């Protein structure tokens, strides 16, 4: 019963902070930055970063970008622990390859959170004008890796979580 309470709390806080981040990040979505803060996350060269910073400066939302990134530091532990807990719970209720892969994926979710921390630090640096080709590539690489790990975790949760749930319903 404690696991469902932990998952419920993590899920509630994750969704609440996600909604807050979307609201806070709405001004960052422009025709040149349709993905908002994600546009900066995925900018993999200095020209792209400069363009984003110019656009956000022109519409006076650079401070909003900074605030959004700082708020993301609060979001990270909630989503990382939610994914970790979900994958871990599925893994302990499974066997064989499903259990082993679930354990690895659970730890990958914590790594995704750590990658997000470094990515945020690099984005804050970019917002302050401290960026170069290497930091741009590093930021985008961290973001893509984080998104990839979370996509794998989501697929695992949907596939094997649904399977476990269906077995429980059938019994």
C-alpha positions as CSV (number, residue, x, y, z in Angstrom):
1,X,0.0,0.0,0.0
2,X,2.9,2.4,0.7
3,X,4.1,2.0,-2.9
4,X,0.8,3.2,-4.3
5,X,0.9,6.2,-2.0
6,X,4.5,7.0,-3.0
7,X,3.6,6.6,-6.7
8,X,0.5,8.7,-6.2
9,X,2.4,11.5,-4.5
10,X,5.2,11.5,-7.1
11,X,2.6,11.4,-10.0
12,X,0.6,14.3,-8.5
13,X,3.7,16.5,-7.9
14,X,5.1,15.6,-11.3
15,X,1.9,16.5,-13.1
16,X,1.4,19.7,-11.1
17,X,5.0,20.9,-11.7
18,X,4.7,19.9,-15.4
19,X,1.6,22.1,-15.7
20,X,3.3,24.9,-13.9
21,X,6.4,24.7,-16.2
22,X,4.1,24.7,-19.3
23,X,2.3,27.8,-18.1
24,X,5.6,29.5,-17.1
25,X,7.2,28.5,-20.4
26,X,4.3,29.6,-22.7
27,X,5.9,33.0,-23.5
28,X,9.0,31.2,-24.7
29,X,7.0,29.7,-27.6
30,X,7.5,32.0,-30.6
31,X,7.4,31.3,-34.4
32,X,11.3,30.9,-34.2
33,X,11.2,28.8,-31.0
34,X,8.0,26.7,-31.3
35,X,9.2,24.2,-28.7
36,X,9.8,26.9,-26.1
37,X,12.6,26.0,-23.7
38,X,13.1,22.7,-25.5
39,X,14.2,24.8,-28.5
40,X,17.2,25.9,-26.4
41,X,17.7,22.4,-25.0
42,X,18.1,21.0,-28.6
43,X,20.1,23.9,-30.1
44,X,23.3,22.1,-31.1
45,X,25.3,25.0,-32.5
46,X,26.2,28.6,-31.5
47,X,24.2,30.1,-34.4
48,X,21.0,28.4,-33.1
49,X,21.6,29.5,-29.6
50,X,22.3,33.1,-30.7
51,X,19.1,33.1,-32.7
52,X,17.1,31.9,-29.8
53,X,18.6,34.4,-27.4
54,X,18.0,37.2,-29.9
55,X,14.3,36.2,-30.3
56,X,13.8,35.9,-26.6
57,X,15.5,39.2,-25.9
58,X,13.4,41.0,-28.6
59,X,10.2,39.7,-27.0
60,X,11.6,40.2,-23.5
61,X,11.2,36.7,-22.2
62,X,14.8,35.8,-21.3
63,X,14.0,36.2,-17.6
64,X,11.1,33.8,-18.1
65,X,13.5,31.3,-19.7
66,X,15.8,31.6,-16.7
67,X,12.9,31.1,-14.3
68,X,11.7,28.1,-16.2
69,X,15.1,26.4,-16.1
70,X,15.4,27.1,-12.3
71,X,11.9,25.7,-11.7
72,X,12.9,22.6,-13.7
73,X,15.4,21.8,-11.0
74,X,12.4,21.2,-8.7
75,X,10.7,19.1,-11.4
76,X,13.7,16.8,-11.9
77,X,13.6,14.8,-8.7
78,X,9.9,14.2,-9.0
79,X,9.8,12.9,-12.5
80,X,13.1,10.9,-12.1
81,X,11.8,9.2,-8.9
82,X,8.4,8.6,-10.5
83,X,9.9,6.8,-13.4
84,X,12.4,5.0,-11.2
85,X,9.6,3.8,-8.9
86,X,7.3,2.7,-11.6
87,X,10.0,0.8,-13.5
88,X,11.3,-0.7,-10.2
89,X,7.9,-1.8,-9.1
90,X,7.2,-3.5,-12.5
91,X,10.6,-5.1,-12.3
92,X,10.1,-6.6,-8.9
93,X,6.7,-8.0,-9.9
94,X,8.2,-9.6,-13.1
95,X,10.8,-12.2,-13.8
96,X,13.6,-13.0,-16.2
97,X,14.6,-10.4,-18.8
98,X,11.6,-8.2,-18.0
99,X,12.8,-7.8,-14.4
100,X,16.5,-7.4,-15.3
101,X,15.7,-4.8,-18.0
102,X,13.3,-3.0,-15.7
103,X,15.9,-2.7,-13.0
104,X,18.4,-1.2,-15.5
105,X,15.7,1.1,-16.9
106,X,14.8,2.3,-13.4
107,X,18.4,3.3,-12.8
108,X,18.5,4.9,-16.3
109,X,15.7,7.2,-15.1
110,X,17.9,8.4,-12.3
111,X,20.7,9.0,-14.8
112,X,18.2,10.9,-17.0
113,X,17.5,13.2,-14.0
114,X,21.3,13.8,-13.5
115,X,21.7,14.5,-17.2
116,X,18.9,17.1,-16.9
117,X,20.7,18.8,-14.1
118,X,23.9,19.2,-16.2
119,X,21.8,20.2,-19.2
120,X,20.0,22.9,-17.2
121,X,23.4,24.3,-15.9
122,X,24.6,24.5,-19.5
123,X,21.4,26.3,-20.6
124,X,21.7,28.8,-17.8
125,X,25.2,29.4,-18.9
126,X,24.0,29.9,-22.5
127,X,21.3,32.4,-21.3
128,X,24.1,34.4,-19.7
129,X,26.1,34.4,-23.0
130,X,28.6,31.8,-21.9
131,X,28.4,29.2,-24.7
132,X,30.5,27.8,-27.6
133,X,30.2,24.9,-30.0
134,X,31.2,22.3,-27.4
135,X,28.7,23.5,-24.8
136,X,25.9,23.6,-27.5
137,X,26.7,20.1,-28.6
138,X,26.9,18.9,-25.0
139,X,23.6,20.5,-24.1
140,X,21.8,19.0,-27.1
141,X,23.4,15.6,-26.5
142,X,22.4,15.6,-22.8
143,X,18.8,16.5,-23.8
144,X,18.5,13.9,-26.5
145,X,20.0,11.2,-24.2
146,X,17.6,12.2,-21.4
147,X,14.6,12.2,-23.7
148,X,15.7,8.8,-25.1
149,X,16.1,7.2,-21.7
150,X,12.7,8.5,-20.6
151,X,11.1,7.3,-23.9
152,X,12.5,3.8,-23.2
153,X,11.2,4.0,-19.6
154,X,7.7,5.1,-20.9
155,X,7.6,2.3,-23.3
156,X,8.6,-0.2,-20.6
157,X,5.9,1.2,-18.2
158,X,3.2,1.1,-20.8
159,X,4.1,-2.3,-22.2
160,X,4.9,-4.2,-19.0
161,X,2.8,-2.2,-16.6
162,X,-0.3,-2.7,-18.7
163,X,0.6,-6.4,-18.9
164,X,0.8,-6.7,-15.1
165,X,-2.4,-4.7,-14.7
166,X,-4.3,-7.0,-17.1
167,X,-3.0,-10.1,-15.3
168,X,-4.2,-8.6,-12.0
169,X,-7.6,-7.8,-13.5
170,X,-8.0,-11.2,-15.0
171,X,-7.2,-13.0,-11.7
